[in-house]
Amino acid sequence: MSQDQEHFALDWIKSDLLETLDNAKVALEAFSESDQDETRMRACLTSLHQAHGTLVMLELTGVALLADHLERLAQALLNQTVKDT
């Protein structure tokens, strides 16, 4: 994708993507404040998965890679395999 196409694609979905990432943040904060309620972490994971998929479809590889890492971390937190939380 050219630079202009990348900016157009990102502008097109920016508000929805920011809302999805905000939902992930709110769910993660609720998870940390609620004795590790799995439901809240699953909501965070779902939002991150949605953001990752969107970024992959738009071929925004750098931020898609970041979203992938965040999604993997959320899954590890859900599985309680993160050593130092």
C-alpha positions in Angstrom: 0.0 0.0 0.0 1.2 3.5 -0.7 1.5 6.0 2.0 -1.6 7.9 0.9 -3.7 4.7 0.8 -2.5 3.8 4.3 -3.6 7.1 5.7 -6.9 6.9 3.9 -7.6 3.4 5.2 -6.6 4.4 8.8 -8.7 7.6 8.6 -11.7 5.6 7.5 -11.6 3.2 10.5 -9.9 5.4 13.0 -12.9 6.2 15.2 -14.1 2.6 15.3 -10.6 1.4 16.0 -10.0 3.9 18.8 -13.4 2.9 20.3 -12.4 -0.8 20.2 -9.0 -0.2 21.8 -10.7 2.0 24.5 -13.1 -1.0 25.2 -10.0 -3.2 25.6 -8.4 -0.7 28.0 -11.6 -0.4 30.1 -12.0 -4.2 30.2 -8.3 -4.7 31.2 -8.6 -2.1 34.0 -11.8 -3.7 35.2 -10.0 -7.1 35.2 -7.2 -5.8 37.3 -9.6 -4.2 39.8 -12.0 -7.1 40.1 -10.0 -10.0 41.4 -9.1 -11.2 38.0 -12.6 -11.7 36.6 -12.2 -13.9 33.5 -15.2 -12.3 31.8 -13.6 -8.9 31.8 -10.3 -10.3 30.4 -12.3 -12.1 27.7 -13.9 -8.8 26.7 -10.4 -7.2 26.5 -9.1 -10.2 24.4 -12.1 -9.9 22.0 -11.5 -6.2 21.5 -7.8 -6.7 20.8 -8.6 -9.6 18.4 -11.0 -7.3 16.5 -8.4 -4.5 16.3 -5.7 -6.9 15.2 -7.9 -8.4 12.5 -8.8 -4.9 11.2 -5.2 -3.8 11.0 -4.2 -7.0 9.2 -7.0 -6.5 6.7 -5.7 -3.0 6.0 -2.2 -4.3 5.7 -0.8 -2.0 8.4 1.9 -4.5 9.4 3.7 -2.5 12.1 0.6 -1.8 14.2 -0.9 -5.1 13.3 2.2 -6.8 14.8 1.8 -4.7 18.0 -1.8 -5.6 18.2 -0.9 -9.3 17.8 1.6 -9.0 20.7 -1.0 -7.3 22.9 -3.5 -10.0 22.0 -1.0 -12.7 23.0 -0.3 -11.0 26.3 -4.0 -10.7 27.1 -4.3 -14.5 26.4 -1.4 -15.2 28.6 -2.9 -13.1 31.4 -6.2 -15.0 31.0 -4.3 -18.3 31.1 -2.3 -17.0 34.1 1.0 -17.8 32.5 2.5 -14.4 33.0 5.1 -14.5 35.8 5.2 -10.9 36.9 1.9 -9.1 36.5 
